[in-house]
């Protein structure tokens, strides 16, 4: 009997765990669970006999892959998968999948919520500004980008997007204006939402050259990964541009400098919270479980990323 492990240092909602367990057992597989673990050794004690793993932000390193000889598939319940060593997985013929789209609304709502929070001066009781009529640029028009556009238009924002991999017509049908480059997006929009993955091409790509082009009152919103930001150049621009603000769903390495020098011009969630809703938990968890079942029963590798 195949053993399917739900391994989450940051636990799913209880409803999600029960739903995943039911799918696994009803499909004829054994369900294993480890939550709130504190070390890799704790994880490996349970994972060493698993044929499949469902994870969230948990690290599946080369060490983990090599210590699990029966492992056939890892599914990251969420869109990003840079917490999995894809090379190590591929070397052991382990399939890695994500669950795109399942938490996209949750991330989009957080992005707009943080924009409102910043526009209103972090709710400090003083006069703020409105989002209506402001230009919002969306960098990467995937599932999250589409939902951000949908919600932003409800606020009355003027929405622009750039995505080199999405056909222009697909973006325009959502009544979103397409620009020709990342630079044009930054030059055009007061608000820019970052939704790109952290790859060798994108790491530290949000830099001085781009940020310096932004209009007055610039606000950068990062619900992606901290690695895409060139932190040294962001700090330089925070010093030069007294109007620049930065909101992030993950604390940068330089958070102490922000706290010391730029009070009122930044906000960082205490931990990555984009997918931290009960609905997203349930959606992503159920999708992950179903993908594993379909893989074992039907050989389905639709969402394979390695």
MIDOSE-1310 file (N, C-alpha, C; in nm, 2 decimals, decimal comma, always signed):
residues 306
xxxx	+0,08/-0,12/+0,00/+0,00/+0,00/+0,00/+0,09/+0,12/+0,00; +0,06/+0,22/-0,09/+0,13/+0,34/-0,10/+0,11/+0,43/+0,03; +0,22/+0,49/+0,08/+0,21/+0,57/+0,19/+0,22/+0,72/+0,15; +0,12/+0,80/+0,18/+0,11/+0,94/+0,15/+0,13/+1,02/+0,27
xxxx	+0,24/+1,10/+0,28/+0,27/+1,18/+0,40/+0,23/+1,33/+0,38; +0,15/+1,38/+0,47/+0,13/+1,52/+0,48/+0,23/+1,58/+0,58; +0,33/+1,65/+0,53/+0,44/+1,70/+0,61/+0,44/+1,85/+0,61; +0,40/+1,91/+0,72/+0,38/+2,05/+0,73/+0,43/+2,11/+0,86
xxxx	+0,55/+2,18/+0,85/+0,60/+2,25/+0,97/+0,50/+2,36/+1,01; +0,44/+2,42/+0,91/+0,33/+2,52/+0,93/+0,20/+2,45/+0,90; +0,12/+2,41/+0,99/+0,01/+2,32/+0,97/-0,10/+2,38/+0,88; -0,17/+2,29/+0,80/-0,29/+2,32/+0,73/-0,40/+2,35/+0,83
xxxx	-0,51/+2,41/+0,79/-0,63/+2,42/+0,87/-0,68/+2,28/+0,89; -0,74/+2,26/+1,01/-0,79/+2,13/+1,05/-0,88/+2,07/+0,94; -0,97/+2,15/+0,88/-1,06/+2,11/+0,78/-0,98/+2,05/+0,66; -0,87/+2,12/+0,62/-0,79/+2,07/+0,51/-0,73/+1,94/+0,54
xxxx	-0,67/+1,92/+0,66/-0,61/+1,79/+0,70/-0,71/+1,68/+0,69; -0,83/+1,70/+0,74/-0,94/+1,60/+0,74/-0,98/+1,56/+0,59; -0,98/+1,67/+0,51/-1,02/+1,64/+0,37/-0,91/+1,56/+0,30; -0,79/+1,60/+0,32/-0,67/+1,53/+0,26/-0,67/+1,38/+0,31
xxxx	-0,69/+1,36/+0,43/-0,69/+1,23/+0,49/-0,80/+1,14/+0,43; -0,92/+1,20/+0,41/-1,03/+1,13/+0,36/-1,00/+1,08/+0,21; -0,95/+1,18/+0,13/-0,92/+1,15/-0,01/-0,82/+1,03/-0,02; -0,71/+1,04/+0,07/-0,61/+0,94/+0,07/-0,66/+0,80/+0,10
xxxx	-0,73/+0,80/+0,22/-0,79/+0,67/+0,27/-0,89/+0,61/+0,17; -0,98/+0,70/+0,13/-1,09/+0,65/+0,03/-1,03/+0,60/-0,10; -0,91/+0,64/-0,13/-0,85/+0,60/-0,26/-0,76/+0,47/-0,24; -0,76/+0,42/-0,11/-0,69/+0,29/-0,08/-0,55/+0,31/-0,04
xxxx	-0,51/+0,43/+0,00/-0,37/+0,45/+0,04/-0,36/+0,48/+0,19; -0,24/+0,47/+0,24/-0,22/+0,49/+0,38/-0,18/+0,64/+0,40; -0,24/+0,70/+0,51/-0,22/+0,84/+0,54/-0,12/+0,86/+0,65; -0,02/+0,94/+0,63/+0,08/+0,97/+0,74/+0,08/+1,12/+0,76
xxxx	+0,11/+1,16/+0,88/+0,10/+1,31/+0,91/+0,21/+1,34/+1,01; +0,28/+1,46/+0,98/+0,37/+1,52/+1,07/+0,35/+1,67/+1,06; +0,32/+1,73/+1,17/+0,30/+1,88/+1,18/+0,39/+1,94/+1,29; +0,42/+2,06/+1,27/+0,50/+2,14/+1,38/+0,63/+2,07/+1,41
xxxx	+0,69/+2,01/+1,32/+0,82/+1,95/+1,35/+0,93/+2,06/+1,35; +1,04/+2,03/+1,43/+1,14/+2,13/+1,45/+1,27/+2,10/+1,39; +1,29/+1,98/+1,33/+1,42/+1,95/+1,27/+1,40/+1,86/+1,15; +1,50/+1,85/+1,07/+1,50/+1,76/+0,95/+1,49/+1,62/+1,00
xxxx	+1,56/+1,58/+1,11/+1,56/+1,45/+1,16/+1,42/+1,40/+1,20; +1,34/+1,49/+1,26/+1,20/+1,46/+1,29/+1,12/+1,43/+1,16; +1,15/+1,51/+1,06/+1,08/+1,49/+0,93/+1,11/+1,35/+0,88; +1,24/+1,32/+0,87/+1,29/+1,20/+0,81/+1,25/+1,08/+0,88
xxxx	+1,23/+1,08/+1,01/+1,18/+0,97/+1,09/+1,05/+0,92/+1,03; +0,96/+1,01/+0,98/+0,83/+0,98/+0,93/+0,84/+0,96/+0,78; +0,92/+1,05/+0,71/+0,92/+1,05/+0,57/+1,00/+0,94/+0,50; +1,08/+0,87/+0,58/+1,18/+0,77/+0,51/+1,10/+0,66/+0,44
xxxx	+0,98/+0,63/+0,48/+0,91/+0,52/+0,42/+0,80/+0,57/+0,33; +0,79/+0,70/+0,31/+0,68/+0,75/+0,23/+0,70/+0,74/+0,08; +0,59/+0,71/+0,01/+0,59/+0,71/-0,14/+0,56/+0,84/-0,20; +0,49/+0,93/-0,12/+0,45/+1,06/-0,16/+0,45/+1,16/-0,05
xxxx	+0,47/+1,29/-0,08/+0,47/+1,39/+0,02/+0,39/+1,51/-0,03; +0,31/+1,56/+0,06/+0,24/+1,69/+0,04/+0,30/+1,79/+0,14; +0,35/+1,90/+0,09/+0,42/+2,00/+0,17/+0,37/+2,14/+0,14; +0,40/+2,23/+0,23/+0,37/+2,37/+0,21/+0,50/+2,45/+0,18
xxxx	+0,55/+2,52/+0,28/+0,68/+2,59/+0,27/+0,80/+2,50/+0,32; +0,77/+2,38/+0,34/+0,87/+2,29/+0,40/+0,99/+2,26/+0,30; +1,11/+2,25/+0,34/+1,22/+2,23/+0,26/+1,24/+2,08/+0,22; +1,24/+2,05/+0,10/+1,27/+1,92/+0,05/+1,40/+1,93/-0,02
xxxx	+1,51/+1,91/+0,06/+1,64/+1,93/+0,01/+1,70/+1,80/-0,05; +1,82/+1,80/-0,10/+1,88/+1,68/-0,15/+1,89/+1,58/-0,04; +1,92/+1,62/+0,08/+1,93/+1,53/+0,20/+1,80/+1,46/+0,22; +1,69/+1,53/+0,21/+1,56/+1,47/+0,23/+1,52/+1,37/+0,12
xxxx	+1,55/+1,41/+0,00/+1,52/+1,33/-0,12/+1,60/+1,20/-0,11; +1,73/+1,21/-0,08/+1,82/+1,09/-0,07/+1,78/+1,00/+0,05; +1,72/+1,05/+0,15/+1,69/+0,97/+0,27/+1,55/+0,90/+0,26; +1,49/+0,93/+0,15/+1,35/+0,87/+0,13/+1,36/+0,78/+0,00
xxxx	+1,41/+0,66/+0,01/+1,43/+0,57/-0,11/+1,30/+0,53/-0,18; +1,18/+0,54/-0,11/+1,06/+0,50/-0,17/+0,98/+0,62/-0,23; +1,04/+0,73/-0,22/+0,97/+0,85/-0,26/+0,95/+0,86/-0,41; +0,83/+0,88/-0,46/+0,80/+0,89/-0,60/+0,74/+1,02/-0,64
xxxx	+0,68/+1,10/-0,55/+0,62/+1,23/-0,59/+0,62/+1,32/-0,47; +0,64/+1,45/-0,49/+0,63/+1,55/-0,39/+0,54/+1,66/-0,45; +0,43/+1,70/-0,38/+0,34/+1,80/-0,43/+0,35/+1,92/-0,33; +0,39/+2,03/-0,38/+0,39/+2,16/-0,31/+0,25/+2,22/-0,32
xxxx	+0,18/+2,22/-0,20/+0,04/+2,28/-0,20/+0,05/+2,43/-0,21; +0,06/+2,48/-0,33/+0,08/+2,62/-0,36/+0,14/+2,64/-0,49; +0,17/+2,76/-0,53/+0,23/+2,79/-0,66/+0,38/+2,78/-0,67; +0,45/+2,84/-0,57/+0,59/+2,84/-0,57/+0,65/+2,71/-0,53
xxxx	+0,76/+2,67/-0,58/+0,82/+2,54/-0,55/+0,97/+2,55/-0,54; +1,02/+2,67/-0,51/+1,17/+2,69/-0,49/+1,22/+2,63/-0,36; +1,13/+2,57/-0,28/+1,17/+2,51/-0,15/+1,20/+2,36/-0,18; +1,19/+2,31/-0,30/+1,22/+2,18/-0,34/+1,34/+2,17/-0,43
xxxx	+1,44/+2,09/-0,40/+1,56/+2,07/-0,48/+1,52/+1,99/-0,60; +1,49/+2,06/-0,71/+1,44/+1,99/-0,83/+1,55/+1,90/-0,89; +1,67/+1,94/-0,89/+1,78/+1,86/-0,95/+1,79/+1,73/-0,87; +1,79/+1,74/-0,74/+1,80/+1,61/-0,66/+1,68/+1,52/-0,68
xxxx	+1,56/+1,58/-0,69/+1,44/+1,50/-0,72/+1,45/+1,43/-0,86; +1,49/+1,51/-0,96/+1,50/+1,45/-1,09/+1,60/+1,34/-1,10; +1,71/+1,36/-1,02/+1,82/+1,25/-1,02/+1,77/+1,12/-0,96; +1,67/+1,13/-0,87/+1,61/+1,01/-0,81/+1,48/+0,97/-0,88
xxxx	+1,45/+1,04/-0,99/+1,32/+1,01/-1,06/+1,20/+1,04/-0,98; +1,21/+1,14/-0,89/+1,09/+1,18/-0,81/+1,02/+1,30/-0,88; +0,89/+1,28/-0,91/+0,81/+1,38/-0,97/+0,78/+1,49/-0,87; +0,80/+1,62/-0,91/+0,76/+1,73/-0,83/+0,65/+1,81/-0,90
xxxx	+0,54/+1,84/-0,82/+0,43/+1,92/-0,88/+0,40/+2,03/-0,78; +0,33/+2,13/-0,84/+0,27/+2,24/-0,76/+0,12/+2,23/-0,78; +0,05/+2,32/-0,71/-0,10/+2,33/-0,73/-0,14/+2,47/-0,77; -0,11/+2,51/-0,89/-0,13/+2,65/-0,94/-0,27/+2,69/-0,93
xxxx	-0,29/+2,81/-0,88/-0,43/+2,87/-0,89/-0,51/+2,85/-0,76; -0,47/+2,76/-0,67/-0,55/+2,72/-0,56/-0,55/+2,83/-0,45; -0,44/+2,91/-0,44/-0,44/+3,01/-0,34/-0,43/+3,15/-0,40; -0,46/+3,16/-0,53/-0,43/+3,29/-0,59/-0,52/+3,40/-0,55
xxxx	-0,65/+3,37/-0,52/-0,74/+3,47/-0,46/-0,69/+3,52/-0,33; -0,65/+3,43/-0,24/-0,60/+3,47/-0,11/-0,48/+3,57/-0,12; -0,38/+3,53/-0,21/-0,27/+3,62/-0,23/-0,31/+3,76/-0,28; -0,40/+3,76/-0,38/-0,45/+3,88/-0,44/-0,52/+3,97/-0,34
xxxx	-0,60/+3,91/-0,25/-0,67/+3,99/-0,15/-0,57/+4,05/-0,05; -0,47/+3,97/-0,02/-0,36/+4,03/+0,07/-0,29/+4,14/+0,01; -0,26/+4,13/-0,12/-0,19/+4,24/-0,19/-0,27/+4,37/-0,19; -0,40/+4,36/-0,22/-0,48/+4,48/-0,22/-0,50/+4,53/-0,08
xxxx	-0,51/+4,44/+0,02/-0,53/+4,48/+0,16/-0,41/+4,56/+0,20; -0,29/+4,51/+0,17/-0,17/+4,58/+0,21/-0,16/+4,72/+0,14; -0,21/+4,73/+0,01/-0,21/+4,86/-0,06/-0,30/+4,96/+0,02; -0,42/+4,91/+0,06/-0,51/+5,00/+0,13/-0,44/+5,04/+0,26
xxxx	-0,38/+4,95/+0,33/-0,31/+4,97/+0,46/-0,20/+5,08/+0,44; -0,13/+5,07/+0,34/-0,02/+5,17/+0,31/-0,08/+5,30/+0,27; -0,18/+5,30/+0,18/-0,24/+5,42/+0,13/-0,30/+5,50/+0,24; -0,35/+5,44/+0,35/-0,41/+5,50/+0,46/-0,31/+5,52/+0,58
xxxx	-0,18/+5,52/+0,54/-0,08/+5,56/+0,64/-0,07/+5,46/+0,75; -0,09/+5,33/+0,72/-0,08/+5,22/+0,82/-0,19/+5,24/+0,93; -0,30/+5,30/+0,89/-0,41/+5,33/+0,99/-0,36/+5,41/+1,11; -0,28/+5,51/+1,08/-0,22/+5,59/+1,19/-0,31/+5,71/+1,24
xxxx	-0,43/+5,72/+1,18/-0,53/+5,82/+1,23/-0,51/+5,95/+1,15; -0,41/+5,96/+1,06/-0,39/+6,08/+0,98/-0,46/+6,06/+0,84; -0,46/+6,17/+0,77/-0,52/+6,17/+0,63/-0,43/+6,08/+0,54; -0,50/+6,00/+0,46/-0,42/+5,92/+0,37/-0,46/+5,95/+0,22
xxxx	-0,45/+5,85/+0,14/-0,49/+5,86/+0,00/-0,58/+5,74/-0,04; -0,63/+5,75/-0,16/-0,72/+5,64/-0,21/-0,66/+5,57/-0,33; -0,70/+5,45/-0,35/-0,65/+5,37/-0,46/-0,72/+5,40/-0,59; -0,84/+5,45/-0,58/-0,92/+5,49/-0,70/-0,85/+5,58/-0,79
xxxx	-0,84/+5,55/-0,91/-0,77/+5,64/-1,01/-0,62/+5,62/-1,02; -0,56/+5,54/-0,93/-0,42/+5,52/-0,93/-0,38/+5,41/-1,03; -0,26/+5,42/-1,09/-0,22/+5,32/-1,19/-0,15/+5,21/-1,12; -0,19/+5,09/-1,14/-0,13/+4,97/-1,08/-0,07/+4,88/-1,19
xxxx	+0,05/+4,85/-1,17/+0,12/+4,76/-1,27/+0,14/+4,62/-1,21; +0,10/+4,52/-1,29/+0,12/+4,38/-1,24/+0,23/+4,32/-1,32; +0,33/+4,27/-1,25/+0,45/+4,21/-1,31/+0,43/+4,06/-1,30; +0,39/+4,00/-1,41/+0,35/+3,85/-1,43/+0,20/+3,84/-1,41
xxxx	+0,14/+3,79/-1,52/+0,00/+3,79/-1,52/-0,05/+3,64/-1,52; -0,01/+3,57/-1,41/-0,06/+3,44/-1,39/-0,19/+3,44/-1,31; -0,21/+3,33/-1,23/-0,34/+3,32/-1,16/-0,35/+3,44/-1,05; -0,24/+3,47/-0,98/-0,24/+3,57/-0,88/-0,26/+3,71/-0,95
xxxx	-0,19/+3,73/-1,06/-0,20/+3,86/-1,13/-0,34/+3,88/-1,18; -0,40/+3,78/-1,24/-0,54/+3,79/-1,28/-0,63/+3,83/-1,17; -0,62/+3,77/-1,06/-0,70/+3,81/-0,94/-0,68/+3,94/-0,89; -0,55/+3,98/-0,89/-0,52/+4,12/-0,85/-0,58/+4,22/-0,94
xxxx	-0,58/+4,20/-1,07/-0,64/+4,28/-1,16/-0,79/+4,29/-1,14; -0,85/+4,18/-1,12/-1,00/+4,18/-1,10/-1,04/+4,26/-0,97; -0,97/+4,24/-0,86/-1,00/+4,32/-0,74/-0,96/+4,47/-0,76; -0,85/+4,49/-0,82/-0,81/+4,63/-0,83/-0,90/+4,71/-0,91
xxxx	-0,96/+4,65/-1,02/-1,06/+4,72/-1,10/-1,18/+4,76/-1,02; -1,21/+4,67/-0,92/-1,32/+4,70/-0,83/-1,30/+4,82/-0,74; -1,17/+4,85/-0,72/-1,13/+4,97/-0,65/-1,13/+5,10/-0,74; -1,14/+5,07/-0,87/-1,13/+5,18/-0,96/-0,99/+5,22/-1,00
xxxx	-0,90/+5,12/-0,98/-0,76/+5,15/-1,03/-0,75/+5,13/-1,18; -0,65/+5,19/-1,24/-0,62/+5,18/-1,38/-0,51/+5,07/-1,39; -0,54/+4,95/-1,45/-0,46/+4,84/-1,43/-0,38/+4,81/-1,56; -0,25/+4,79/-1,54/-0,15/+4,76/-1,65/-0,08/+4,63/-1,61
xxxx	-0,03/+4,56/-1,71/+0,04/+4,44/-1,69/+0,15/+4,41/-1,79; +0,26/+4,34/-1,74/+0,36/+4,29/-1,83/+0,39/+4,14/-1,80; +0,38/+4,06/-1,90/+0,42/+3,92/-1,88/+0,47/+3,87/-2,02; +0,60/+3,84/-2,02/+0,66/+3,80/-2,15/+0,61/+3,66/-2,20
xxxx	+0,54/+3,59/-2,11/+0,50/+3,45/-2,15/+0,35/+3,44/-2,17; +0,28/+3,55/-2,15/+0,13/+3,54/-2,17/+0,09/+3,63/-2,29; +0,02/+3,57/-2,39/-0,02/+3,65/-2,50/-0,09/+3,77/-2,47; -0,06/+3,88/-2,54/-0,12/+4,01/-2,52/-0,27/+4,00/-2,52
xxxx	-0,33/+3,93/-2,61/-0,48/+3,92/-2,62/-0,54/+3,86/-2,50; -0,47/+3,77/-2,43/-0,52/+3,70/-2,31/-0,53/+3,80/-2,20; -0,44/+3,90/-2,19/-0,44/+4,00/-2,09/-0,55/+4,11/-2,12; -0,55/+4,15/-2,25/-0,64/+4,25/-2,29/-0,79/+4,22/-2,27
xxxx	-0,82/+4,09/-2,28/-0,96/+4,05/-2,27/-1,01/+4,07/-2,13; -0,92/+4,09/-2,04/-0,96/+4,12/-1,90/-0,97/+4,27/-1,88; -0,96/+4,35/-1,99/-0,96/+4,50/-1,98/-0,84/+4,55/-1,90; -0,73/+4,49/-1,92/-0,61/+4,53/-1,86/-0,51/+4,58/-1,97
xxxx	-0,45/+4,69/-1,95/-0,36/+4,75/-2,05/-0,22/+4,68/-2,05; -0,18/+4,64/-2,16/-0,05/+4,57/-2,17/+0,06/+4,66/-2,21; +0,17/+4,66/-2,14/+0,29/+4,74/-2,17/+0,40/+4,64/-2,23; +0,50/+4,70/-2,29/+0,60/+4,62/-2,36/+0,72/+4,57/-2,29
xxxx	+0,74/+4,62/-2,16/+0,85/+4,57/-2,09/+0,83/+4,60/-1,94; +0,92/+4,53/-1,86/+0,92/+4,56/-1,72/+0,95/+4,71/-1,69; +1,04/+4,76/-1,76/+1,08/+4,90/-1,74/+0,96/+4,99/-1,77; +0,89/+4,97/-1,87/+0,77/+5,05/-1,91/+0,67/+5,04/-1,80
xxxx	+0,65/+4,92/-1,74/+0,56/+4,91/-1,63/+0,59/+4,99/-1,51; +0,72/+4,99/-1,47/+0,77/+5,07/-1,36/+0,76/+5,22/-1,39; +0,79/+5,26/-1,52/+0,78/+5,40/-1,55/+0,64/+5,45/-1,55; +0,54/+5,37/-1,58/+0,40/+5,41/-1,59/+0,32/+5,41/-1,46
xxxx	+0,35/+5,32/-1,37/+0,26/+5,29/-1,26/+0,32/+5,33/-1,12; +0,23/+5,40/-1,05/+0,26/+5,44/-0,91/+0,27/+5,32/-0,82; +0,18/+5,22/-0,84/+0,18/+5,10/-0,76/+0,23/+4,99/-0,86; +0,32/+4,90/-0,81/+0,37/+4,79/-0,89/+0,36/+4,66/-0,80
xxxx	+0,28/+4,56/-0,85/+0,27/+4,44/-0,78/+0,36/+4,33/-0,84; +0,45/+4,28/-0,76/+0,54/+4,18/-0,80/+0,49/+4,04/-0,78; +0,48/+3,96/-0,89/+0,42/+3,83/-0,89/+0,51/+3,73/-0,96; +0,64/+3,76/-0,98/+0,73/+3,67/-1,05/+0,79/+3,57/-0,96
xxxx	+0,83/+3,45/-1,01/+0,90/+3,35/-0,93/+1,04/+3,39/-0,91; +1,11/+3,33/-0,81/+1,25/+3,35/-0,79/+1,33/+3,25/-0,87; +1,38/+3,29/-0,98/+1,47/+3,21/-1,07/+1,60/+3,27/-1,08; +1,69/+3,21/-1,15/+1,82/+3,27/-1,18/+1,81/+3,40/-1,26
xxxx	+1,71/+3,41/-1,34/+1,69/+3,53/-1,42/+1,62/+3,64/-1,34; +1,54/+3,61/-1,24/+1,47/+3,71/-1,17/+1,53/+3,75/-1,04; +1,62/+3,67/-0,98/+1,67/+3,71/-0,85/+1,75/+3,84/-0,86; +1,71/+3,93/-0,77/+1,77/+4,07/-0,76/+1,74/+4,15/-0,88
xxxx	+1,64/+4,11/-0,96/+1,60/+4,19/-1,08/+1,53/+4,32/-1,05; +1,47/+4,33/-0,93/+1,40/+4,45/-0,90/+1,50/+4,54/-0,83; +1,55/+4,63/-0,91/+1,67/+4,70/-0,87/+1,66/+4,86/-0,89; +1,76/+4,93/-0,87/+1,76/+5,07/-0,87/+1,72/+5,12/-1,01
xxxx	+1,77/+5,06/-1,12/+1,74/+5,10/-1,25/+1,59/+5,10/-1,28; +1,51/+5,01/-1,22/+1,37/+5,00/-1,23/+1,30/+5,10/-1,14; +1,34/+5,09/-1,01/+1,27/+5,16/-0,91/+1,28/+5,31/-0,93; +1,40/+5,36/-0,98/+1,42/+5,50/-1,00/+1,33/+5,56/-1,11
xxxx	+1,27/+5,47/-1,19/+1,18/+5,52/-1,30/+1,04/+5,54/-1,25; +1,01/+5,50/-1,13/+0,87/+5,50/-1,09/+0,82/+5,65/-1,06; +0,69/+5,67/-1,08/+0,63/+5,81/-1,06/+0,64/+5,84/-0,91; +0,61/+5,97/-0,88/+0,60/+6,02/-0,75/+0,50/+5,94/-0,67
xxxx	+0,53/+5,91/-0,54/+0,44/+5,84/-0,46/+0,44/+5,69/-0,48; +0,56/+5,64/-0,53/+0,57/+5,50/-0,57/+0,56/+5,40/-0,45; +0,48/+5,29/-0,48/+0,46/+5,19/-0,38/+0,49/+5,05/-0,45; +0,58/+4,98/-0,40/+0,62/+4,84/-0,45/+0,55/+4,74/-0,36
xxxx	+0,48/+4,65/-0,42/+0,41/+4,54/-0,34/+0,46/+4,41/-0,38; +0,52/+4,34/-0,28/+0,59/+4,21/-0,31/+0,51/+4,10/-0,24; +0,44/+4,02/-0,31/+0,38/+3,90/-0,26/+0,44/+3,77/-0,32; +0,56/+3,79/-0,38/+0,63/+3,68/-0,44/+0,74/+3,63/-0,35
xxxx	+0,86/+3,66/-0,38/+0,98/+3,61/-0,30/+1,07/+3,72/-0,27; +1,14/+3,72/-0,15/+1,23/+3,83/-0,12/+1,35/+3,83/-0,21; +1,39/+3,71/-0,26/+1,51/+3,70/-0,35/+1,50/+3,78/-0,47; +1,38/+3,82/-0,52/+1,37/+3,90/-0,64/+1,41/+4,04/-0,63
xxxx	+1,42/+4,08/-0,50/+1,46/+4,22/-0,47/+1,61/+4,24/-0,45; +1,67/+4,34/-0,52/+1,81/+4,38/-0,49/+1,80/+4,47/-0,36; +1,82/+4,41/-0,25/+1,79/+4,48/-0,12/+1,88/+4,60/-0,10; +2,01/+4,59/-0,14/+2,10/+4,70/-0,13/+2,06/+4,82/-0,21
xxxx	+2,01/+4,79/-0,33/+1,96/+4,90/-0,42/+1,83/+4,95/-0,38; +1,74/+4,87/-0,32/+1,62/+4,91/-0,27/+1,64/+5,01/-0,15; +1,73/+4,98/-0,06/+1,76/+5,07/+0,05/+1,82/+5,20/+0,00; +1,90/+5,19/-0,11/+1,96/+5,32/-0,17/+1,84/+5,40/-0,22
xxxx	+1,75/+5,34/-0,28/+1,63/+5,42/-0,34/+1,54/+5,47/-0,23; +1,53/+5,40/-0,12/+1,45/+5,44/+0,00/+1,51/+5,57/+0,05; +1,64/+5,58/+0,05/+1,71/+5,70/+0,10/+1,70/+5,81/+0,00; +1,71/+5,79/-0,13/+1,70/+5,89/-0,23/+1,56/+5,94/-0,25
xxxx	+1,47/+5,85/-0,26/+1,33/+5,88/-0,29/+1,25/+5,87/-0,16; +1,23/+5,99/-0,10/+1,15/+6,00/+0,03/+1,01/+5,96/+0,01; +0,96/+5,96/-0,11/+0,82/+5,92/-0,14/+0,80/+5,77/-0,16; +0,91/+5,70/-0,17/+0,90/+5,55/-0,20/+0,86/+5,47/-0,08
xxxx	+0,77/+5,38/-0,10/+0,72/+5,29/+0,00/+0,73/+5,14/-0,05; +0,75/+5,05/+0,05/+0,77/+4,91/+0,01/+0,68/+4,83/+0,11; +0,60/+4,74/+0,05/+0,52/+4,65/+0,12/+0,56/+4,51/+0,08; +0,57/+4,41/+0,17/+0,62/+4,28/+0,14/+0,55/+4,18/+0,22
xxxx	+0,52/+4,06/+0,16/+0,46/+3,95/+0,23/+0,57/+3,86/+0,29; +0,69/+3,91/+0,29/+0,80/+3,84/+0,36/+0,90/+3,94/+0,40; +0,95/+3,92/+0,52/+1,05/+4,02/+0,57/+1,18/+4,01/+0,49; +1,24/+4,12/+0,45/+1,37/+4,12/+0,38/+1,48/+4,10/+0,48
xxxx	+1,59/+4,06/+0,43/+1,71/+4,04/+0,52/+1,75/+4,18/+0,59; +1,71/+4,29/+0,53/+1,75/+4,42/+0,58/+1,64/+4,48/+0,66; +1,55/+4,40/+0,72/+1,43/+4,46/+0,79/+1,47/+4,55/+0,90; +1,58/+4,52/+0,97/+1,62/+4,61/+1,08/+1,65/+4,75/+1,04
xxxx	+1,71/+4,76/+0,92/+1,74/+4,90/+0,86/+1,61/+4,97/+0,83; +1,52/+4,90/+0,77/+1,39/+4,96/+0,75/+1,32/+5,01/+0,88; +1,33/+4,93/+0,98/+1,27/+4,97/+1,11/+1,34/+5,09/+1,17; +1,47/+5,10/+1,15/+1,55/+5,21/+1,21/+1,53/+5,34/+1,13
xxxx	+1,51/+5,33/+1,00/+1,52/+5,45/+0,92/+1,40/+5,49/+0,85; +1,30/+5,40/+0,82/+1,19/+5,43/+0,73/+1,06/+5,40/+0,79; +1,04/+5,43/+0,91/+0,91/+5,41/+0,98/+0,80/+5,48/+0,90; +0,69/+5,41/+0,88/+0,57/+5,46/+0,81/+0,58/+5,45/+0,66
xxxx	+0,69/+5,40/+0,61/+0,71/+5,38/+0,47/+0,72/+5,24/+0,42; +0,70/+5,15/+0,52/+0,71/+5,00/+0,48/+0,61/+4,93/+0,57; +0,58/+4,80/+0,52/+0,51/+4,71/+0,61/+0,55/+4,57/+0,56; +0,59/+4,48/+0,66/+0,62/+4,34/+0,63/+0,53/+4,25/+0,71
xxxx	+0,47/+4,15/+0,65/+0,40/+4,05/+0,73/+0,50/+3,98/+0,82; +0,46/+3,93/+0,94/+0,56/+3,86/+1,02/+0,61/+3,73/+0,97; +0,53/+3,67/+0,88/+0,56/+3,55/+0,81/+0,49/+3,55/+0,68; +0,53/+3,46/+0,59/+0,46/+3,47/+0,46/+0,31/+3,43/+0,47
xxxx	+0,22/+3,52/+0,44/+0,08/+3,50/+0,47/-0,01/+3,50/+0,35; +0,04/+3,50/+0,23/-0,04/+3,51/+0,11/-0,14/+3,40/+0,10; -0,10/+3,28/+0,13/-0,19/+3,16/+0,12/-0,25/+3,13/+0,26; -0,24/+3,21/+0,36/-0,28/+3,18/+0,49/-0,43/+3,22/+0,51
xxxx	-0,52/+3,15/+0,44/-0,66/+3,16/+0,46/-0,71/+3,01/+0,47; -0,82/+2,99/+0,54/-0,88/+2,86/+0,55/-0,92/+2,81/+0,41; -0,97/+2,90/+0,33/-1,02/+2,86/+0,19/-0,90/+2,81/+0,11; -0,79/+2,89/+0,11/-0,67/+2,85/+0,03/-0,61/+2,72/+0,09
xxxx	-0,60/+2,71/+0,22/-0,56/+2,58/+0,28/-0,63/+2,46/+0,23; -0,76/+2,47/+0,23/-0,84/+2,36/+0,19/-0,83/+2,33/+0,04; -0,84/+2,44/-0,04/-0,82/+2,43/-0,19/-0,69/+2,36/-0,23; -0,58/+2,42/-0,18/-0,45/+2,36/-0,22/-0,43/+2,22/-0,16
xxxx	-0,47/+2,20/-0,04/-0,45/+2,06/+0,02/-0,53/+1,96/-0,06; -0,65/+1,99/-0,09/-0,74/+1,89/-0,17/-0,68/+1,87/-0,31; -0,63/+1,98/-0,37/-0,57/+1,96/-0,50/-0,45/+1,88/-0,50; -0,36/+1,90/-0,40/-0,24/+1,82/-0,38/-0,27/+1,67/-0,36
xxxx	-0,37/+1,64/-0,28/-0,41/+1,50/-0,26/-0,46/+1,44/-0,38; -0,55/+1,51/-0,45/-0,61/+1,45/-0,58/-0,50/+1,43/-0,68; -0,40/+1,52/-0,69/-0,30/+1,51/-0,79/-0,21/+1,38/-0,76; -0,19/+1,36/-0,63/-0,11/+1,24/-0,60/-0,19/+1,11/-0,63
xxxx	-0,32/+1,11/-0,60/-0,40/+0,99/-0,63/-0,40/+0,97/-0,78; -0,42/+1,08/-0,86/-0,43/+1,06/-1,00/-0,29/+1,02/-1,06; -0,18/+1,06/-1,00/-0,05/+1,01/-1,04/-0,03/+0,87/-1,02; -0,07/+0,82/-0,90/-0,05/+0,68/-0,87/-0,15/+0,59/-0,95
xxxx	-0,27/+0,63/-0,97/-0,37/+0,55/-1,03/-0,37/+0,56/-1,19; -0,34/+0,68/-1,24/-0,35/+0,71/-1,38/-0,23/+0,76/-1,45; -0,12/+0,77/-1,37/+0,01/+0,82/-1,43/+0,00/+0,97/-1,47; -0,09/+1,04/-1,41/-0,11/+1,18/-1,45/+0,00/+1,27/-1,39
xxxx	+0,07/+1,34/-1,48/+0,18/+1,43/-1,44/+0,15/+1,58/-1,49; +0,03/+1,61/-1,50/-0,01/+1,74/-1,56/+0,06/+1,86/-1,50; +0,08/+1,86/-1,36/+0,14/+1,98/-1,30/+0,29/+1,96/-1,26; +0,35/+1,87/-1,33/+0,49/+1,84/-1,30/+0,58/+1,96/-1,33
xx	+0,67/+1,99/-1,25/+0,76/+2,11/-1,27/+0,91/+2,08/-1,28; +0,94/+1,95/-1,28/+1,08/+1,91/-1,29/+1,10/+1,82/-1,41
